[in-house]
Amino acid sequence: MGRKITKLPQPSQLPTRLRVAAYARVSCRKDEMLHSLAAQVSFYSNLIQSNPEWEYVGVYADEAETGTKGSRPEFQRLIADCRKCRIDLVFTKSISRFARNTVTLLETVRELKDLGVGVYFEEQNLHSLSGDGELLLTILASYAQEESRSVSENCKWRIRKDFKEGKPSNNIRIYGYDYRAGKLAVIPEEAEIVRMIFADYLSGLGKKAIMKKLVRLGIPTKCGGRWVESTVDSILTNEK
């Protein structure tokens, strides 16, 4: 008598949640821009975590990084996590936030597409995995790149004009000085620190040793942070 084989029904698989992340960026450290970055991080964190079909991976955020640079640390970390198959979908505010260089944008989107990772550009309501996604991205990215170049040229022209007229840059920040009404004014307390730095350096003390002395004395930097060797070097090499 042959064996009777009963085929058991396969257990139903639980639906896999989409692993979703977001990318945010601002190009300068001004308070209003950093507030904008915080708002972007908060918005996307809430958006992703409020969807029960999505698994929140995180928000990758770069401060004071331009969209034309490929060395953005958080951007590179995002791409690395995509390559490790940790992300299925990336949200970002706009094409210009993701990348303003057309070549960089298309290369990145194509690589992510090959990995099965989609990018959704909220402002343009555009999904990179859609049928006409790449064509629209090429057109819009070219526009964003030209806009970036135009802004850069305008900024350079303004800076050259100010230099020609003997005006310092509006966003100038020099330790020992304050910028008021188009003029630099000496800050006595900071000026004493500058004199001490130069005196120590002329007496043979190295930049690292000067940095350690400033930290030990509890003296803050211009922005209120902790001294590093490069900050001391910037003061010693600044002709102003």
C-alpha positions in Angstrom: 0.0 0.0 0.0 1.5 3.3 -1.1 1.9 6.2 1.2 -0.8 8.9 1.3 0.7 12.3 1.1 -1.3 15.3 2.2 -0.2 18.7 1.0 -0.5 21.2 3.7 -1.5 24.8 2.8 1.3 27.3 2.8 1.2 29.7 5.7 0.2 33.2 4.6 3.2 35.6 4.6 2.9 38.8 6.4 3.1 41.8 4.0 6.5 43.4 4.0 6.6 47.0 5.0 8.3 49.5 2.6 11.5 50.8 4.2 11.4 54.5 3.7 14.0 57.3 4.4 14.2 61.0 3.6 17.0 63.4 2.5 17.2 67.0 3.5 19.8 69.7 2.9 20.5 73.4 3.5 23.4 75.3 1.9 24.4 77.6 4.7 24.4 77.8 8.5 22.3 80.8 9.0 19.7 80.4 11.8 16.7 80.6 9.4 18.2 77.9 7.2 19.0 75.6 10.1 15.4 76.1 11.2 14.3 75.1 7.7 16.5 72.0 8.0 15.0 71.1 11.4 11.5 71.6 9.9 12.3 69.3 7.0 13.6 66.6 9.4 10.6 66.9 11.6 8.1 66.8 8.7 9.6 63.7 7.0 10.0 61.9 10.3 6.3 62.4 11.1 5.2 61.6 7.6 7.0 58.3 7.3 6.3 57.1 10.9 2.6 57.9 10.5 2.1 55.4 7.7 1.6 51.9 9.0 2.7 50.4 5.7 6.1 52.0 6.0 9.1 51.2 8.1 11.0 54.4 9.2 14.7 54.2 8.4 15.7 57.8 9.2 16.2 61.3 7.8 19.7 62.0 6.3 20.4 65.7 6.6 23.4 67.8 5.4 24.1 71.3 6.9 26.0 73.9 4.9 26.5 71.7 1.9 25.7 72.7 -1.7 23.8 70.4 -4.0 26.7 70.5 -6.5 29.1 68.6 -4.3 29.3 64.9 -4.3 31.1 64.8 -0.9 28.1 65.5 1.2 28.6 63.1 4.2 24.9 62.4 4.9 24.1 62.1 1.2 26.9 59.6 0.8 25.7 57.7 3.9 22.2 57.5 2.3 23.6 56.0 -0.9 25.7 53.6 1.1 22.6 52.3 3.0 20.7 52.0 -0.3 23.6 49.8 -1.6 23.3 47.7 1.5 19.6 47.1 0.7 18.4 48.9 3.8 16.1 51.4 2.0 13.3 50.9 -0.6 12.1 54.6 -1.1 13.7 58.0 -0.5 11.7 61.2 0.0 13.2 64.6 -0.7 11.8 68.1 -0.9 12.9 68.9 -4.5 15.4 68.1 -7.2 17.6 71.0 -6.1 17.8 69.7 -2.6 18.9 66.3 -3.8 21.4 67.5 -6.4 21.9 70.5 -8.6 24.3 68.8 -10.9 22.5 67.0 -13.7 25.1 64.3 -14.2 25.3 63.6 -10.4 21.5 63.5 -10.2 21.0 61.1 -13.1 23.9 58.8 -12.2 22.6 58.6 -8.6 18.9 58.0 -9.6 19.9 55.4 -12.2 22.1 53.5 -9.7 19.3 53.6 -7.1 16.8 52.4 -9.8 19.1 49.4 -10.5 19.0 48.7 -6.8 15.2 48.8 -6.8 15.2 52.1 -4.8 12.9 54.9 -5.8 13.3 58.6 -5.1 10.2 60.8 -4.7 10.6 64.5 -5.3 7.8 66.2 -3.4 7.9 69.6 -4.9 7.8 68.2 -8.5 5.4 65.4 -7.6 7.8 63.1 -9.4 8.8 59.4 -8.7 12.0 58.2 -10.2 10.6 54.8 -10.9 7.7 56.1 -13.0 7.7 55.5 -16.8 8.6 59.1 -17.7 10.5 59.8 -14.5 14.0 60.0 -16.1 13.0 62.3 -19.0 11.4 64.8 -16.6 14.3 64.5 -14.2 16.8 65.4 -17.0 14.8 68.5 -18.0 14.2 69.7 -14.4 17.7 69.0 -13.2 19.2 70.9 -16.2 17.0 73.9 -15.1 18.1 73.5 -11.5 21.8 73.4 -12.5 21.5 76.5 -14.6 19.7 78.3 -11.8 22.6 77.4 -9.4 25.1 78.7 -11.9 23.2 81.9 -12.3 23.0 82.5 -8.5 26.7 81.7 -8.2 27.7 84.2 -10.9 25.5 86.9 -9.3 27.1 86.3 -5.9 30.6 86.5 -7.4 29.7 89.8 -9.2 28.4 91.3 -5.9 31.5 90.2 -4.0 33.8 91.6 -6.7 31.8 94.9 -6.7 32.1 95.2 -2.9 35.8 94.5 -2.9 36.3 97.2 -5.6 34.4 99.6 -3.4 36.4 98.6 -0.3 33.4 96.9 1.4 33.7 93.7 3.4 31.3 90.8 2.7 28.0 91.1 4.5 28.4 87.7 6.0 31.9 88.3 7.2 32.9 86.7 10.5 36.4 87.5 11.8 37.5 86.8 15.3 38.3 90.1 17.0 36.0 92.2 14.8 32.3 93.0 14.6 30.6 94.0 11.4 28.3 97.0 11.8 26.8 99.3 9.2 29.2 98.2 6.5 32.3 98.7 8.7 34.5 96.4 10.8 34.7 97.4 14.5 37.3 95.9 16.9 35.9 93.9 19.8 38.3 94.6 22.7 37.9 91.3 24.5 38.4 89.2 21.4 41.3 91.5 20.3 43.2 90.5 23.5 42.8 86.9 22.6 44.1 87.5 19.1 47.2 89.3 20.5 47.8 86.4 22.9 47.6 83.9 20.0 50.2 85.8 18.0 52.4 86.4 21.0 52.4 82.7 21.9 53.1 81.7 18.3 56.0 84.2 18.0 57.4 82.8 21.2 57.6 79.4 19.7 54.3 77.8 20.8 52.8 75.6 18.1 49.2 75.9 16.8 48.1 72.7 18.6 49.6 73.9 21.9 47.8 77.3 21.4 44.6 75.5 20.7 44.9 73.4 23.9 45.7 76.6 25.9 42.5 78.3 24.6 40.4 75.2 25.5 42.0 75.0 29.0 41.3 78.7 29.6 37.6 78.1 28.6 37.7 80.7 25.9 34.9 80.2 23.3 35.4 80.6 19.5 33.5 83.2 17.5 30.5 81.0 17.2 30.7 79.8 20.8 32.2 76.4 20.0 35.4 74.6 20.9 38.7 75.5 19.5 40.5 73.3 16.9 43.9 73.6 15.4 42.6 74.8 12.0 40.7 77.7 13.7 44.0 78.9 15.3 45.7 78.6 11.9 43.0 80.7 10.2 43.6 83.5 12.7 47.4 83.4 12.2 47.1 83.4 8.4 44.3 86.0 8.1 45.8 89.3 6.9 42.9 91.2 8.5 
